[in-house]
Amino acid sequence: EVVDRIEAEAGVEVEVISGLREAELIFRAIRAGVLLEPAPALGCDLGGGSVEITVGDTAGLRVAASENLGVGTLTAAFVTTDPGDRAEQRRVREHLAAALGPVAAAVAPLAPRLVVGSSGTLQDIARMSAAAARRTLPRSLNQFTFSRADFAPVRDAVLAATAAERLRIDGLDARRVDLIPAGVLFLDVAMECFGFDEMTISEWALREGILL
């Protein structure tokens, strides 16, 4: 119904793509926007509805997956309190681990040596991590790298805070104040499942992949 209405009222043709096609387009943007060295690189694009996970290098894409683990999806399904209690956070972690485990097993034989994160939630986490570590952010987040040690205090602060308190955290876009707890839980579980301690940010993602 949405597509029909857009085509009727705007007069443009709409192409609906699959999650895997979305992952391919995002990888195309990451490959163009970030130096994928050392390779292969694990890409992680955390959106509102889904997460796209890719592995590839300058030669091309080798693994792609799309899972319904976006911050909006997780928040709608699991978050009922503010701040979330331990039981609620545990349920989110268990759900994430169960969904990401098979993807991590498929990725493991490729032994990624670099992890690239894209889209707004991971960019906000990078900004908050830099602020918490008192690091000066460059004018562009592209190629900016933060560590698990930078991220850990941000995770703890976000999960312990109410929405009003989260608004005061340096680096957080106010539009994501309700979604960021799911975001930090996702990244924490992903670090465990995929075994990485650093993430490099790509400012290019799906939009740029479509244009390319």
Biotite code that builds the C-alpha atoms (Angstrom):
import biotite.structure as struc

atoms = struc.array([
    struc.Atom([0.000, 0.000, 0.000], chain_id="A", res_id=1, res_name="GLU", atom_name="CA", element="C"),
    struc.Atom([2.850, 2.383, 0.825], chain_id="A", res_id=2, res_name="VAL", atom_name="CA", element="C"),
    struc.Atom([4.621, 1.692, -2.459], chain_id="A", res_id=3, res_name="VAL", atom_name="CA", element="C"),
    struc.Atom([1.426, 2.068, -4.473], chain_id="A", res_id=4, res_name="ASP", atom_name="CA", element="C"),
    struc.Atom([0.679, 5.401, -2.831], chain_id="A", res_id=5, res_name="ARG", atom_name="CA", element="C"),
    struc.Atom([4.209, 6.732, -3.390], chain_id="A", res_id=6, res_name="ILE", atom_name="CA", element="C"),
    struc.Atom([4.086, 5.742, -7.052], chain_id="A", res_id=7, res_name="GLU", atom_name="CA", element="C"),
    struc.Atom([0.605, 7.217, -7.527], chain_id="A", res_id=8, res_name="ALA", atom_name="CA", element="C"),
    struc.Atom([1.186, 10.509, -5.712], chain_id="A", res_id=9, res_name="GLU", atom_name="CA", element="C"),
    struc.Atom([4.892, 11.170, -6.375], chain_id="A", res_id=10, res_name="ALA", atom_name="CA", element="C"),
    struc.Atom([5.081, 9.595, -9.823], chain_id="A", res_id=11, res_name="GLY", atom_name="CA", element="C"),
    struc.Atom([8.311, 7.743, -9.088], chain_id="A", res_id=12, res_name="VAL", atom_name="CA", element="C"),
    struc.Atom([9.034, 4.037, -9.394], chain_id="A", res_id=13, res_name="GLU", atom_name="CA", element="C"),
    struc.Atom([9.910, 2.360, -6.082], chain_id="A", res_id=14, res_name="VAL", atom_name="CA", element="C"),
    struc.Atom([12.231, -0.624, -5.811], chain_id="A", res_id=15, res_name="GLU", atom_name="CA", element="C"),
    struc.Atom([11.863, -2.633, -2.586], chain_id="A", res_id=16, res_name="VAL", atom_name="CA", element="C"),
    struc.Atom([15.124, -4.389, -1.746], chain_id="A", res_id=17, res_name="ILE", atom_name="CA", element="C"),
    struc.Atom([15.916, -7.389, 0.432], chain_id="A", res_id=18, res_name="SER", atom_name="CA", element="C"),
    struc.Atom([18.058, -7.310, 3.535], chain_id="A", res_id=19, res_name="GLY", atom_name="CA", element="C"),
    struc.Atom([20.879, -9.018, 1.674], chain_id="A", res_id=20, res_name="LEU", atom_name="CA", element="C"),
    struc.Atom([20.728, -6.433, -1.117], chain_id="A", res_id=21, res_name="ARG", atom_name="CA", element="C"),
    struc.Atom([20.864, -3.753, 1.558], chain_id="A", res_id=22, res_name="GLU", atom_name="CA", element="C"),
    struc.Atom([23.983, -5.405, 2.996], chain_id="A", res_id=23, res_name="ALA", atom_name="CA", element="C"),
    struc.Atom([25.612, -5.469, -0.454], chain_id="A", res_id=24, res_name="GLU", atom_name="CA", element="C"),
    struc.Atom([24.926, -1.765, -0.993], chain_id="A", res_id=25, res_name="LEU", atom_name="CA", element="C"),
    struc.Atom([26.227, -0.841, 2.454], chain_id="A", res_id=26, res_name="ILE", atom_name="CA", element="C"),
    struc.Atom([29.426, -2.803, 1.852], chain_id="A", res_id=27, res_name="PHE", atom_name="CA", element="C"),
    struc.Atom([29.894, -0.970, -1.435], chain_id="A", res_id=28, res_name="ARG", atom_name="CA", element="C"),
    struc.Atom([29.747, 2.326, 0.475], chain_id="A", res_id=29, res_name="ALA", atom_name="CA", element="C"),
    struc.Atom([32.086, 1.151, 3.236], chain_id="A", res_id=30, res_name="ILE", atom_name="CA", element="C"),
    struc.Atom([34.615, -0.107, 0.696], chain_id="A", res_id=31, res_name="ARG", atom_name="CA", element="C"),
    struc.Atom([34.572, 3.276, -1.056], chain_id="A", res_id=32, res_name="ALA", atom_name="CA", element="C"),
    struc.Atom([34.625, 5.374, 2.111], chain_id="A", res_id=33, res_name="GLY", atom_name="CA", element="C"),
    struc.Atom([37.073, 3.595, 4.426], chain_id="A", res_id=34, res_name="VAL", atom_name="CA", element="C"),
    struc.Atom([40.518, 2.084, 3.916], chain_id="A", res_id=35, res_name="LEU", atom_name="CA", element="C"),
    struc.Atom([39.879, -1.640, 4.405], chain_id="A", res_id=36, res_name="LEU", atom_name="CA", element="C"),
    struc.Atom([43.315, -2.449, 5.759], chain_id="A", res_id=37, res_name="GLU", atom_name="CA", element="C"),
    struc.Atom([44.184, -4.798, 7.291], chain_id="A", res_id=38, res_name="PRO", atom_name="CA", element="C"),
    struc.Atom([41.731, -7.005, 5.408], chain_id="A", res_id=39, res_name="ALA", atom_name="CA", element="C"),
    struc.Atom([39.352, -8.712, 5.371], chain_id="A", res_id=40, res_name="PRO", atom_name="CA", element="C"),
    struc.Atom([37.046, -6.290, 7.137], chain_id="A", res_id=41, res_name="ALA", atom_name="CA", element="C"),
    struc.Atom([33.901, -7.049, 9.118], chain_id="A", res_id=42, res_name="LEU", atom_name="CA", element="C"),
    struc.Atom([31.209, -4.445, 8.464], chain_id="A", res_id=43, res_name="GLY", atom_name="CA", element="C"),
    struc.Atom([28.374, -3.781, 10.898], chain_id="A", res_id=44, res_name="CYS", atom_name="CA", element="C"),
    struc.Atom([25.575, -1.373, 9.972], chain_id="A", res_id=45, res_name="ASP", atom_name="CA", element="C"),
    struc.Atom([23.192, -0.917, 12.911], chain_id="A", res_id=46, res_name="LEU", atom_name="CA", element="C"),
    struc.Atom([19.929, 0.671, 11.832], chain_id="A", res_id=47, res_name="GLY", atom_name="CA", element="C"),
    struc.Atom([16.525, 1.076, 13.382], chain_id="A", res_id=48, res_name="GLY", atom_name="CA", element="C"),
    struc.Atom([14.951, -2.090, 12.018], chain_id="A", res_id=49, res_name="GLY", atom_name="CA", element="C"),
    struc.Atom([17.854, -4.359, 11.200], chain_id="A", res_id=50, res_name="SER", atom_name="CA", element="C"),
    struc.Atom([21.588, -4.895, 11.305], chain_id="A", res_id=51, res_name="VAL", atom_name="CA", element="C"),
    struc.Atom([23.567, -5.723, 8.176], chain_id="A", res_id=52, res_name="GLU", atom_name="CA", element="C"),
    struc.Atom([26.792, -7.675, 8.665], chain_id="A", res_id=53, res_name="ILE", atom_name="CA", element="C"),
    struc.Atom([29.342, -8.082, 5.895], chain_id="A", res_id=54, res_name="THR", atom_name="CA", element="C"),
    struc.Atom([32.858, -9.398, 5.400], chain_id="A", res_id=55, res_name="VAL", atom_name="CA", element="C"),
    struc.Atom([34.984, -8.386, 2.447], chain_id="A", res_id=56, res_name="GLY", atom_name="CA", element="C"),
    struc.Atom([37.998, -6.567, 1.093], chain_id="A", res_id=57, res_name="ASP", atom_name="CA", element="C"),
    struc.Atom([38.878, -4.368, -1.859], chain_id="A", res_id=58, res_name="THR", atom_name="CA", element="C"),
    struc.Atom([38.264, -7.329, -4.172], chain_id="A", res_id=59, res_name="ALA", atom_name="CA", element="C"),
    struc.Atom([34.650, -7.656, -3.090], chain_id="A", res_id=60, res_name="GLY", atom_name="CA", element="C"),
    struc.Atom([32.051, -8.973, -0.671], chain_id="A", res_id=61, res_name="LEU", atom_name="CA", element="C"),
    struc.Atom([32.569, -12.458, 0.757], chain_id="A", res_id=62, res_name="ARG", atom_name="CA", element="C"),
    struc.Atom([29.808, -12.834, 3.391], chain_id="A", res_id=63, res_name="VAL", atom_name="CA", element="C"),
    struc.Atom([26.562, -10.890, 3.891], chain_id="A", res_id=64, res_name="ALA", atom_name="CA", element="C"),
    struc.Atom([23.788, -11.237, 6.455], chain_id="A", res_id=65, res_name="ALA", atom_name="CA", element="C"),
    struc.Atom([20.790, -9.186, 7.557], chain_id="A", res_id=66, res_name="SER", atom_name="CA", element="C"),
    struc.Atom([19.152, -9.729, 10.947], chain_id="A", res_id=67, res_name="GLU", atom_name="CA", element="C"),
    struc.Atom([16.117, -8.064, 12.529], chain_id="A", res_id=68, res_name="ASN", atom_name="CA", element="C"),
    struc.Atom([18.191, -6.648, 15.378], chain_id="A", res_id=69, res_name="LEU", atom_name="CA", element="C"),
    struc.Atom([17.908, -2.906, 14.818], chain_id="A", res_id=70, res_name="GLY", atom_name="CA", element="C"),
    struc.Atom([17.726, -0.586, 17.807], chain_id="A", res_id=71, res_name="VAL", atom_name="CA", element="C"),
    struc.Atom([14.082, 0.258, 17.146], chain_id="A", res_id=72, res_name="GLY", atom_name="CA", element="C"),
    struc.Atom([13.153, -3.402, 16.804], chain_id="A", res_id=73, res_name="THR", atom_name="CA", element="C"),
    struc.Atom([14.978, -4.347, 20.014], chain_id="A", res_id=74, res_name="LEU", atom_name="CA", element="C"),
    struc.Atom([13.541, -1.422, 21.960], chain_id="A", res_id=75, res_name="THR", atom_name="CA", element="C"),
    struc.Atom([9.967, -2.178, 20.893], chain_id="A", res_id=76, res_name="ALA", atom_name="CA", element="C"),
    struc.Atom([10.336, -5.871, 21.710], chain_id="A", res_id=77, res_name="ALA", atom_name="CA", element="C"),
    struc.Atom([12.145, -5.722, 25.042], chain_id="A", res_id=78, res_name="PHE", atom_name="CA", element="C"),
    struc.Atom([12.344, -2.294, 26.681], chain_id="A", res_id=79, res_name="VAL", atom_name="CA", element="C"),
    struc.Atom([9.567, -1.534, 29.160], chain_id="A", res_id=80, res_name="THR", atom_name="CA", element="C"),
    struc.Atom([11.367, 0.314, 31.975], chain_id="A", res_id=81, res_name="THR", atom_name="CA", element="C"),
    struc.Atom([13.596, 3.385, 32.219], chain_id="A", res_id=82, res_name="ASP", atom_name="CA", element="C"),
    struc.Atom([16.343, 2.647, 32.942], chain_id="A", res_id=83, res_name="PRO", atom_name="CA", element="C"),
    struc.Atom([16.073, -1.010, 31.975], chain_id="A", res_id=84, res_name="GLY", atom_name="CA", element="C"),
    struc.Atom([16.482, -3.435, 34.862], chain_id="A", res_id=85, res_name="ASP", atom_name="CA", element="C"),
    struc.Atom([18.975, -6.312, 34.890], chain_id="A", res_id=86, res_name="ARG", atom_name="CA", element="C"),
    struc.Atom([16.397, -8.890, 33.834], chain_id="A", res_id=87, res_name="ALA", atom_name="CA", element="C"),
    struc.Atom([15.370, -6.799, 30.848], chain_id="A", res_id=88, res_name="GLU", atom_name="CA", element="C"),
    struc.Atom([18.968, -6.247, 29.792], chain_id="A", res_id=89, res_name="GLN", atom_name="CA", element="C"),
    struc.Atom([19.672, -9.962, 30.181], chain_id="A", res_id=90, res_name="ARG", atom_name="CA", element="C"),
    struc.Atom([16.787, -10.818, 27.851], chain_id="A", res_id=91, res_name="ARG", atom_name="CA", element="C"),
    struc.Atom([18.132, -8.429, 25.210], chain_id="A", res_id=92, res_name="VAL", atom_name="CA", element="C"),
    struc.Atom([21.623, -9.911, 25.525], chain_id="A", res_id=93, res_name="ARG", atom_name="CA", element="C"),
    struc.Atom([20.325, -13.470, 25.234], chain_id="A", res_id=94, res_name="GLU", atom_name="CA", element="C"),
    struc.Atom([18.267, -12.603, 22.163], chain_id="A", res_id=95, res_name="HIS", atom_name="CA", element="C"),
    struc.Atom([21.235, -10.892, 20.518], chain_id="A", res_id=96, res_name="LEU", atom_name="CA", element="C"),
    struc.Atom([23.629, -13.737, 21.296], chain_id="A", res_id=97, res_name="ALA", atom_name="CA", element="C"),
    struc.Atom([21.227, -16.322, 19.877], chain_id="A", res_id=98, res_name="ALA", atom_name="CA", element="C"),
    struc.Atom([20.778, -14.356, 16.638], chain_id="A", res_id=99, res_name="ALA", atom_name="CA", element="C"),
    struc.Atom([24.407, -13.292, 16.174], chain_id="A", res_id=100, res_name="LEU", atom_name="CA", element="C"),
    struc.Atom([25.965, -16.635, 17.105], chain_id="A", res_id=101, res_name="GLY", atom_name="CA", element="C"),
    struc.Atom([25.330, -18.366, 13.749], chain_id="A", res_id=102, res_name="PRO", atom_name="CA", element="C"),
    struc.Atom([26.517, -15.276, 11.843], chain_id="A", res_id=103, res_name="VAL", atom_name="CA", element="C"),
    struc.Atom([29.703, -15.155, 13.915], chain_id="A", res_id=104, res_name="ALA", atom_name="CA", element="C"),
    struc.Atom([30.290, -18.846, 13.200], chain_id="A", res_id=105, res_name="ALA", atom_name="CA", element="C"),
    struc.Atom([29.977, -18.196, 9.448], chain_id="A", res_id=106, res_name="ALA", atom_name="CA", element="C"),
    struc.Atom([32.335, -15.221, 9.677], chain_id="A", res_id=107, res_name="VAL", atom_name="CA", element="C"),
    struc.Atom([35.005, -16.873, 11.854], chain_id="A", res_id=108, res_name="ALA", atom_name="CA", element="C"),
    struc.Atom([36.779, -18.863, 9.073], chain_id="A", res_id=109, res_name="PRO", atom_name="CA", element="C"),
    struc.Atom([37.453, -15.589, 7.225], chain_id="A", res_id=110, res_name="LEU", atom_name="CA", element="C"),
    struc.Atom([39.276, -14.165, 10.287], chain_id="A", res_id=111, res_name="ALA", atom_name="CA", element="C"),
    struc.Atom([38.420, -10.452, 9.877], chain_id="A", res_id=112, res_name="PRO", atom_name="CA", element="C"),
    struc.Atom([41.228, -8.140, 10.925], chain_id="A", res_id=113, res_name="ARG", atom_name="CA", element="C"),
    struc.Atom([39.319, -4.845, 10.915], chain_id="A", res_id=114, res_name="LEU", atom_name="CA", element="C"),
    struc.Atom([35.797, -3.980, 12.098], chain_id="A", res_id=115, res_name="VAL", atom_name="CA", element="C"),
    struc.Atom([33.905, -1.082, 10.501], chain_id="A", res_id=116, res_name="VAL", atom_name="CA", element="C"),
    struc.Atom([30.695, 0.332, 11.980], chain_id="A", res_id=117, res_name="GLY", atom_name="CA", element="C"),
    struc.Atom([28.226, 2.530, 10.117], chain_id="A", res_id=118, res_name="SER", atom_name="CA", element="C"),
    struc.Atom([24.944, 4.431, 10.583], chain_id="A", res_id=119, res_name="SER", atom_name="CA", element="C"),
    struc.Atom([23.828, 6.831, 13.282], chain_id="A", res_id=120, res_name="GLY", atom_name="CA", element="C"),
    struc.Atom([23.731, 4.726, 16.439], chain_id="A", res_id=121, res_name="THR", atom_name="CA", element="C"),
    struc.Atom([27.324, 3.512, 16.103], chain_id="A", res_id=122, res_name="LEU", atom_name="CA", element="C"),
    struc.Atom([28.449, 7.026, 15.193], chain_id="A", res_id=123, res_name="GLN", atom_name="CA", element="C"),
    struc.Atom([26.827, 8.319, 18.391], chain_id="A", res_id=124, res_name="ASP", atom_name="CA", element="C"),
    struc.Atom([28.579, 5.599, 20.410], chain_id="A", res_id=125, res_name="ILE", atom_name="CA", element="C"),
    struc.Atom([31.891, 6.641, 18.835], chain_id="A", res_id=126, res_name="ALA", atom_name="CA", element="C"),
    struc.Atom([31.267, 10.289, 19.799], chain_id="A", res_id=127, res_name="ARG", atom_name="CA", element="C"),
    struc.Atom([30.281, 9.365, 23.357], chain_id="A", res_id=128, res_name="MET", atom_name="CA", element="C"),
    struc.Atom([33.298, 7.075, 23.703], chain_id="A", res_id=129, res_name="SER", atom_name="CA", element="C"),
    struc.Atom([35.627, 9.828, 22.519], chain_id="A", res_id=130, res_name="ALA", atom_name="CA", element="C"),
    struc.Atom([34.081, 12.294, 24.970], chain_id="A", res_id=131, res_name="ALA", atom_name="CA", element="C"),
    struc.Atom([34.311, 9.823, 27.865], chain_id="A", res_id=132, res_name="ALA", atom_name="CA", element="C"),
    struc.Atom([37.976, 9.169, 27.066], chain_id="A", res_id=133, res_name="ALA", atom_name="CA", element="C"),
    struc.Atom([38.591, 12.921, 26.653], chain_id="A", res_id=134, res_name="ARG", atom_name="CA", element="C"),
    struc.Atom([39.778, 12.390, 23.124], chain_id="A", res_id=135, res_name="ARG", atom_name="CA", element="C"),
    struc.Atom([39.417, 15.189, 20.600], chain_id="A", res_id=136, res_name="THR", atom_name="CA", element="C"),
    struc.Atom([37.165, 14.183, 17.742], chain_id="A", res_id=137, res_name="LEU", atom_name="CA", element="C"),
    struc.Atom([38.255, 15.048, 14.215], chain_id="A", res_id=138, res_name="PRO", atom_name="CA", element="C"),
    struc.Atom([35.928, 17.184, 12.103], chain_id="A", res_id=139, res_name="ARG", atom_name="CA", element="C"),
    struc.Atom([34.874, 13.995, 10.325], chain_id="A", res_id=140, res_name="SER", atom_name="CA", element="C"),
    struc.Atom([34.129, 10.709, 12.077], chain_id="A", res_id=141, res_name="LEU", atom_name="CA", element="C"),
    struc.Atom([35.177, 8.768, 8.989], chain_id="A", res_id=142, res_name="ASN", atom_name="CA", element="C"),
    struc.Atom([38.074, 6.427, 9.842], chain_id="A", res_id=143, res_name="GLN", atom_name="CA", element="C"),
    struc.Atom([37.771, 7.326, 13.544], chain_id="A", res_id=144, res_name="PHE", atom_name="CA", element="C"),
    struc.Atom([38.580, 4.305, 15.733], chain_id="A", res_id=145, res_name="THR", atom_name="CA", element="C"),
    struc.Atom([37.497, 3.674, 19.314], chain_id="A", res_id=146, res_name="PHE", atom_name="CA", element="C"),
    struc.Atom([38.298, 0.773, 21.619], chain_id="A", res_id=147, res_name="SER", atom_name="CA", element="C"),
    struc.Atom([36.403, -1.490, 23.995], chain_id="A", res_id=148, res_name="ARG", atom_name="CA", element="C"),
    struc.Atom([38.130, 0.387, 26.851], chain_id="A", res_id=149, res_name="ALA", atom_name="CA", element="C"),
    struc.Atom([36.751, 3.683, 25.484], chain_id="A", res_id=150, res_name="ASP", atom_name="CA", element="C"),
    struc.Atom([33.295, 2.157, 25.064], chain_id="A", res_id=151, res_name="PHE", atom_name="CA", element="C"),
    struc.Atom([32.912, 0.354, 28.420], chain_id="A", res_id=152, res_name="ALA", atom_name="CA", element="C"),
    struc.Atom([32.237, 3.428, 30.599], chain_id="A", res_id=153, res_name="PRO", atom_name="CA", element="C"),
    struc.Atom([29.752, 4.718, 28.008], chain_id="A", res_id=154, res_name="VAL", atom_name="CA", element="C"),
    struc.Atom([27.901, 1.392, 28.052], chain_id="A", res_id=155, res_name="ARG", atom_name="CA", element="C"),
    struc.Atom([27.717, 1.445, 31.843], chain_id="A", res_id=156, res_name="ASP", atom_name="CA", element="C"),
    struc.Atom([26.590, 5.068, 31.991], chain_id="A", res_id=157, res_name="ALA", atom_name="CA", element="C"),
    struc.Atom([23.883, 4.601, 29.346], chain_id="A", res_id=158, res_name="VAL", atom_name="CA", element="C"),
    struc.Atom([22.446, 1.469, 30.932], chain_id="A", res_id=159, res_name="LEU", atom_name="CA", element="C"),
    struc.Atom([22.311, 3.051, 34.398], chain_id="A", res_id=160, res_name="ALA", atom_name="CA", element="C"),
    struc.Atom([20.741, 6.343, 33.276], chain_id="A", res_id=161, res_name="ALA", atom_name="CA", element="C"),
    struc.Atom([17.164, 7.471, 32.760], chain_id="A", res_id=162, res_name="THR", atom_name="CA", element="C"),
    struc.Atom([16.202, 9.108, 29.474], chain_id="A", res_id=163, res_name="ALA", atom_name="CA", element="C"),
    struc.Atom([16.558, 12.558, 31.056], chain_id="A", res_id=164, res_name="ALA", atom_name="CA", element="C"),
    struc.Atom([20.032, 11.673, 32.303], chain_id="A", res_id=165, res_name="GLU", atom_name="CA", element="C"),
    struc.Atom([21.059, 10.206, 28.944], chain_id="A", res_id=166, res_name="ARG", atom_name="CA", element="C"),
    struc.Atom([20.231, 13.516, 27.278], chain_id="A", res_id=167, res_name="LEU", atom_name="CA", element="C"),
    struc.Atom([23.145, 15.029, 29.166], chain_id="A", res_id=168, res_name="ARG", atom_name="CA", element="C"),
    struc.Atom([25.736, 12.515, 27.881], chain_id="A", res_id=169, res_name="ILE", atom_name="CA", element="C"),
    struc.Atom([28.203, 14.232, 25.576], chain_id="A", res_id=170, res_name="ASP", atom_name="CA", element="C"),
    struc.Atom([28.008, 12.969, 21.996], chain_id="A", res_id=171, res_name="GLY", atom_name="CA", element="C"),
    struc.Atom([24.468, 11.552, 22.058], chain_id="A", res_id=172, res_name="LEU", atom_name="CA", element="C"),
    struc.Atom([21.984, 12.821, 19.489], chain_id="A", res_id=173, res_name="ASP", atom_name="CA", element="C"),
    struc.Atom([18.744, 13.616, 21.338], chain_id="A", res_id=174, res_name="ALA", atom_name="CA", element="C"),
    struc.Atom([16.783, 11.729, 18.658], chain_id="A", res_id=175, res_name="ARG", atom_name="CA", element="C"),
    struc.Atom([18.354, 8.464, 19.897], chain_id="A", res_id=176, res_name="ARG", atom_name="CA", element="C"),
    struc.Atom([17.887, 8.945, 23.621], chain_id="A", res_id=177, res_name="VAL", atom_name="CA", element="C"),
    struc.Atom([15.316, 6.123, 23.803], chain_id="A", res_id=178, res_name="ASP", atom_name="CA", element="C"),
    struc.Atom([17.162, 3.799, 21.404], chain_id="A", res_id=179, res_name="LEU", atom_name="CA", element="C"),
    struc.Atom([20.731, 4.075, 22.661], chain_id="A", res_id=180, res_name="ILE", atom_name="CA", element="C"),
    struc.Atom([20.405, 1.453, 25.454], chain_id="A", res_id=181, res_name="PRO", atom_name="CA", element="C"),
    struc.Atom([19.626, -1.167, 22.792], chain_id="A", res_id=182, res_name="ALA", atom_name="CA", element="C"),
    struc.Atom([22.551, 0.185, 20.761], chain_id="A", res_id=183, res_name="GLY", atom_name="CA", element="C"),
    struc.Atom([25.129, -0.227, 23.510], chain_id="A", res_id=184, res_name="VAL", atom_name="CA", element="C"),
    struc.Atom([23.803, -3.693, 24.355], chain_id="A", res_id=185, res_name="LEU", atom_name="CA", element="C"),
    struc.Atom([24.100, -4.669, 20.703], chain_id="A", res_id=186, res_name="PHE", atom_name="CA", element="C"),
    struc.Atom([27.696, -3.487, 20.440], chain_id="A", res_id=187, res_name="LEU", atom_name="CA", element="C"),
    struc.Atom([28.663, -5.143, 23.724], chain_id="A", res_id=188, res_name="ASP", atom_name="CA", element="C"),
    struc.Atom([27.271, -8.516, 22.609], chain_id="A", res_id=189, res_name="VAL", atom_name="CA", element="C"),
    struc.Atom([28.705, -8.150, 19.097], chain_id="A", res_id=190, res_name="ALA", atom_name="CA", element="C"),
    struc.Atom([32.184, -7.565, 20.534], chain_id="A", res_id=191, res_name="MET", atom_name="CA", element="C"),
    struc.Atom([31.856, -10.806, 22.463], chain_id="A", res_id=192, res_name="GLU", atom_name="CA", element="C"),
    struc.Atom([30.351, -12.868, 19.634], chain_id="A", res_id=193, res_name="CYS", atom_name="CA", element="C"),
    struc.Atom([32.757, -11.716, 16.928], chain_id="A", res_id=194, res_name="PHE", atom_name="CA", element="C"),
    struc.Atom([35.758, -11.247, 19.205], chain_id="A", res_id=195, res_name="GLY", atom_name="CA", element="C"),
    struc.Atom([36.846, -7.691, 18.450], chain_id="A", res_id=196, res_name="PHE", atom_name="CA", element="C"),
    struc.Atom([38.097, -4.850, 20.658], chain_id="A", res_id=197, res_name="ASP", atom_name="CA", element="C"),
    struc.Atom([38.131, -1.904, 18.227], chain_id="A", res_id=198, res_name="GLU", atom_name="CA", element="C"),
    struc.Atom([35.698, -0.393, 15.758], chain_id="A", res_id=199, res_name="MET", atom_name="CA", element="C"),
    struc.Atom([36.424, 2.069, 12.946], chain_id="A", res_id=200, res_name="THR", atom_name="CA", element="C"),
    struc.Atom([33.595, 4.317, 11.771], chain_id="A", res_id=201, res_name="ILE", atom_name="CA", element="C"),
    struc.Atom([32.401, 4.734, 8.182], chain_id="A", res_id=202, res_name="SER", atom_name="CA", element="C"),
    struc.Atom([30.251, 7.793, 7.572], chain_id="A", res_id=203, res_name="GLU", atom_name="CA", element="C"),
    struc.Atom([29.098, 6.254, 4.320], chain_id="A", res_id=204, res_name="TRP", atom_name="CA", element="C"),
    struc.Atom([26.333, 3.631, 4.451], chain_id="A", res_id=205, res_name="ALA", atom_name="CA", element="C"),
    struc.Atom([23.173, 2.663, 2.551], chain_id="A", res_id=206, res_name="LEU", atom_name="CA", element="C"),
    struc.Atom([22.435, 6.068, 1.002], chain_id="A", res_id=207, res_name="ARG", atom_name="CA", element="C"),
    struc.Atom([25.937, 6.332, -0.452], chain_id="A", res_id=208, res_name="GLU", atom_name="CA", element="C"),
    struc.Atom([25.824, 2.688, -1.564], chain_id="A", res_id=209, res_name="GLY", atom_name="CA", element="C"),
    struc.Atom([22.660, 3.394, -3.569], chain_id="A", res_id=210, res_name="ILE", atom_name="CA", element="C"),
    struc.Atom([24.273, 6.438, -5.169], chain_id="A", res_id=211, res_name="LEU", atom_name="CA", element="C"),
    struc.Atom([27.382, 4.454, -6.054], chain_id="A", res_id=212, res_name="LEU", atom_name="CA", element="C"),
])
